[in-house]
Amino acid sequence: MKHSNNIQYAHTFAVTVTYDDRYRLLQHVVSGAFANGVEKIIIVDNGSTLASKESIQKLELASNGRVTVVVLPNNRGSAAGFKAGVEYAQACSDCEFLWLLDDDNHPTEGALAELLTQHHKLSQSVASNKLALVSLRKDWEEHKKVAQGVPVHKAFPRRSSFMGFHFLTPPRIWSRFFPPNRVLPKEATPIEIPFAPYGGLFFHKSAVAKLGYPNERFFLYNDDTEYTYRFSQDGGKLFLVPSSVVCDLEPSWHVLDKGETLFSHLLNANSDLRIYYATRNQSYLARHFWMGSLITYTFNKWAFFLLLGLFALKHGKWKRVALIARAVRQGEVGELGCLKI
């Protein structure tokens, strides 16, 4: 086995979920994972196009057993996709660690070695079955801010926020804490955080007993937030490892463009489906997991809709406001799953 900083490249399996026509991105993820020392990659085909399916099958055949493809009959959402991949890895006796990656997450050099090193150190004080780490992705604003020195409680949304909005947190307020192009520190120690995305999530196989599996009722969006937050609130610990970097090959749809606000983004995004599921699931989490005060939560919700209405006047997007309102109602009462919008 290879060694780095006296840490063996243990039997690490990468799990990634792909869909549609994204093989052009997936192939870079696969090469980056193998370059980092991953022993095997499990690709969950979650409704890929015929051309992508053929390319993925060729990749599997040429891998000498190092790539396994799990095919789902149709696109069942990210939660079902990662659940299928993690379940497959759990059944493999030679799997020791799991590293979850989105199909556009390219691991930089040494990313896995840093995770293994930090896991070895942290497991001296936290049991492996209660420990999860996550690589840094610069597109995740909360994680980038934490890595740059912003306290966790200031980088993440305040308790009782609604859709990330809180009346005590004016838009763009965090820009005063760090320069926009500051270089991320390479020597930063792991930082405990409340939740994380799938992309870059790393844990020992034994942690699945506590971490469990993604909740398919979320179908799309925020299922990774619920998955990791559930773990951190159930006796486990989740740490961001800033020295392990995973790059997004294309920007996530939820990332705000320069000069864009949360409200204009929600109104002008080109997919009703994305807005519906993201809003519904985030509302569920805000109401059932992240709420500290019902009064504060309710005030933030109505302030949010007031501001959304003002933006709708400007953009003429009242149908989108109605969609968001319906998604919020369904989310708050726990009406999840794959629904017609």
C-alpha positions, -999 to +999 in steps of 0.1 A: +000+000+000+010+036-005+018+058+025+014+095+032+024+111+065+026+075+079-011+070+071-019+040+050-043+044+021-069+021+037-095+004+017-114+036+006-144+033-017-157+064-034-194+066-041-208+090-067-242+094-083-247+106-119-277+113-141-287+127-175-257+134-198-229+141-174-202+116-183-179+145-194-178+156-158-179+121-142-148+109-159-127+137-142-142+127-109-132+091-114-096+100-125-092+124-096-104+098-071-081+071-084-052+096-084-059+102-047-056+065-039-092+054-039-093+016-041-127+013-058-154+036-072-191+028-071-210+048-097-248+049-092-264+055-126-295+074-116-312+079-150-284+087-174-289+092-211-281+063-234-248+078-245-237+083-209-248+048-200-226+034-228-196+054-217-201+044-181-203+007-190-171+010-210-154+026-181-165-002-158-153-029-183-119-012-186-113-008-149-103-043-140-129-045-113-121-011-098-153+005-110-187-009-102-219+005-117-252+003-098-281+010-121-314+024-109-344+020-132-350+058-133-339+090-117-351+085-081-333+115-067-300+121-050-311+106-016-320+073-033-289+074-054-264+078-025-284+053-004-280+027-031-242+034-034-236+034+004-256+001+007-235-015-019-203-004-003-215-016+031-220-051+016-183-052+004-161-069+030-130-051+017-144-016+021-132+003+052-138+040+044-164+057+022-159+090+004-190+105-012-185+127-043-210+144-066-205+136-102-188+171-107-165+170-076-129+167-087-106+159-057-074+179-057-040+162-050-037+149-015-074+154-006-079+118+005-045+117+023-056+147+044-089+130+053-072+098+064-046+117+084-072+138+102-095+108+107-066+090+124-059+119+147-096+126+156-104+090+162-081+091+191-108+111+209-139+103+189-150+067+181-148+059+144-184+050+143-193+085+156-170+105+133-175+120+099-153+144+080-160+165+049-136+180+023-137+217+016-157+229-014-153+266-021-188+268-036-202+261-002-203+296+013-207+284+050-177+261+047-155+286+029-162+312+056-154+288+084-122+279+067-113+315+065-118+321+102-154+331+105-169+315+137-192+286+129-222+303+146-218+333+124-210+314+091-240+291+093-276+304+093-289+316+127-314+294+145-350+302+135-339+314+101-363+309+072-348+299+039-315+311+052-331+345+059-329+361+094-338+397+102-307+401+123-285+391+093-286+417+066-277+405+031-240+403+022-231+411+059-204+384+059-184+402+033-170+424+060-153+394+077-131+383+049-118+395+015-135+378-014-103+364-030-084+354+001-064+323-002-077+294+019-053+283+047-037+250+040-026+243+076-061+248+091-071+222+116-105+204+114-135+225+125-167+209+139-197+220+119-235+212+121-241+199+085-224+194+051-231+183+015-227+148+002-198+159-020-166+153+000-182+135+029-159+108+044-165+083+072-155+048+084-178+020+073-188+015+109-203+050+111-232+039+089-248+023+119-252+057+134-253+079+102-278+056+086-289+062+050-302+092+032-339+098+035-356+092+002-386+113+012-366+144+004-362+132-032-342+162-044-322+189-025-313+193+012-313+156+018-276+159+024-282+186+050-307+164+068-284+133+065-254+150+080-273+171+106-291+140+118-257+124+124-242+154+143-273+156+165-273+119+174-241+117+193-218+119+163-193+146+153-188+162+119-157+181+110-147+202+080-111+195+069-100+227+051-067+210+039-087+185+019-101+203-011-127+191-037-133+214-067-167+218-083-163+214-121-194+235-127-211+260-104-241+247-084-274+262-095-281+276-060-249+297-059-258+334-062-243+353-090-225+386-083-251+413-075-279+387-072-301+384-040-318+353-026-351+368-036-342+375-072-326+341-075-357+323-063-379+342-086-357+340-118-342+305-116-352+287-147-366+255-131-399+253-112-389+218-101-357+229-085-373+258-067-402+237-055-381+208-040-354+231-026-379+254-010-401+226+003-373+206+018-355+236+033-388+247+049-392+213+065-357+215+079-361+250+091-394+242+109-385+208+123-347+208+129-334+244+129-361+263+148-352+277+182-381+301+187-414+298+170-420+335+173-387+344+157-392+318+130-427+331+121-414+367+120-386+357+097-410+337+074-434+366+070-405+391+065-392+368+039-425+367+020-429+405+023-395+410+007-402+383-019-434+401-028-416+434-033-392+416-057-421+399-074-436+434-081-404+443-099-399+410-118-436+401-124-432+366-110-464+360-090-468+324-102-433+317-088-444+333-055-475+310-054-453+280-061-429+289-033-458+295-009-473+260-017-439+244-013-434+260+021-468+249+033-461+213+023-426+214+038-438+227+071-464+199+075-439+172+064-456+164+031-424+151+014-417+126-013-418+129-051-449+150-058-464+166-089-457+203-089 
